[in-house]
């Protein structure tokens, strides 16, 4: 079932130590620095912009194209014995969610008013605002899911060897 507001939770379990996970996350966030190219040249993933402090992550992936529906990634790194568990939550940016809710509410209210006013005339234009809202919502869901797949694939590659524990 597709959630009304798109989000994704990912839990990655890895055998890496906490220090190694910290180093990889810092290299991911500082993609252009010499430390990454010297110690992790095999990690070929996109650059991310964000912050990592006290085992708490907040970042967004850089893209060469403009996509407002790319997820904001927040998460934590938990140490369990000799391994680490990385819990990530992906969601839309707050301003994008507000815009989508505003757009959908306007189209639904407008569609309802047009449907009520043109009910006696049997006009085909009454379905147009509903169709616009459906197209906008579908576009948002598809763009978000595609961006989440890229992020998930890159996070799995970053923390190899790892397993995907939870994907909800």
N, C-alpha and C positions, 0 to 999 in steps of 0.2 A: 504494500500500500504506500502510495506517495504521500508524504506529509504536505499539509497545506502551505506551511512556510518551510522552504527547503533548508535542511541541515543534515549533517552526517557526523557520526561518532566513530572513531577508529581507535582501536587499542592494538599496539604493536608490542610484542614481547621479543626481546633480543638477548643474546648471551654476552653482549658487550658490557664492559664495566661502566660505572657511572662517569668516570673520567673520560673514557672514550666517547660516550654519548655526548657529554658536554663539549668535547673538542669538535665532534662532527656537526653539532648544532651551531656552534660558533663559526665554524668554517662555512656552513650553509648561509648564515646571515651576513658574513663578510666574504662574499664570493670572489672579490677582486684582490684579496690580500695575498701576500707571498706565502703565508703559513699554509693556506689551502693548497696552493699549487705545489708546494714542496712536500708536504706530508700526505696529502690525499689527491694525487693527480688522477686516480682512477675514478673518482666520483665525478661523473659528468651529468650534472643536474642544473636546473635553472637557478638563478639567483633569487633570493628571498630578502625581503626587507622586514625588519621587526626587532623584537627585543627578547632577550633570554636572561632572566634573573631568578635566582632562588628556585631553580627547577620549574619555573613557569615560562611558557612559550607564548608569544603573540607575534604572528607574522602574516605577510601577504606575499604571494608569488609575483615576481616581475614578469611581464609579458611584453612582446614587441607590438602587440595589438591592444586596442582599448576595449576592455571588457568589464563592465560594471558589475557583472554577476560572478566574478571570481570570489572564492570564499576567503573569509578572514579566519585564520587558523589560530586557535587558542588551545593550550594543552599543558600537561604536567608530565614530569619525568619522575617515576617512582622507582626506588631501588628495592629489589626483593632478593635477599641473599647475594649471590654473585651476578645476578642478571638485572636487567632494567625493563620496566614496562612504560611505554610512552602512550599516554592517553591524549588524543587530539579531538577537538570539536570544531567542525567547519560550519560556518553559517554566512549568510549574506551580510554585507555592511549595513549598519543601522539606517543610514540615509537612503540606501537603495530599497530597503524594506518599507520605509515610510513612503517613498515615491510609488512603489508597486501597490501598496494598500490604497493610497490616494487615487491612483489611476483606476484601479479595479472598482473602487467605491463609486467614482464618478461615472464610469461606464455602466455599472449595474443600476445606479439611480437614474441615469439618463435613459438607459434601455427600458427600465420600468415605466418611466413617464411617457416615453414614445409609444410603448406597447399599450398603455392605458388610453392615451389620446388617439391612437390610430386603430383601436380595437374595432370600432364601428366601420372603419373604412377598408379593413382587410389589407392593410399596407404591408409590403414585404420588408420595409425599412426598419420595422420594429426589432428584428433579429440582428441588425447590424452592430449595435453597441455590445450586445452579448457576444457576438462573434469576435469583435475587437478585444474584449476582455479575455476570452478564451485563448486567442492567439498570443496575447501578451503573457498570460500565465504559462502557457505551454513553452513559449520561448524562454522565459525565466527558468523554468524547471530544467529544460534541456541544456541550456548554457551552464547552469550551476552543476548539473550532474557530470557534464563533460569536463569541467574544470576540476571537480572533485576526483575524478578518475586519474587525472594527471598528477594531482597532489599525492594521492594514495600510492601511485606507482613510484613516484620520486622518493617518498618517505620510506617505502619498502627497500628501495635501492640504497638509500642513505644508511639505513641501520642493518644492512646485511651482516651476518646471517640472522634472520628474524622470521617470525611467524605472525600472521594476522590473527589475533585472538578474537576480536569483536569488531563487527562492522554493522552498525545499526543506524 
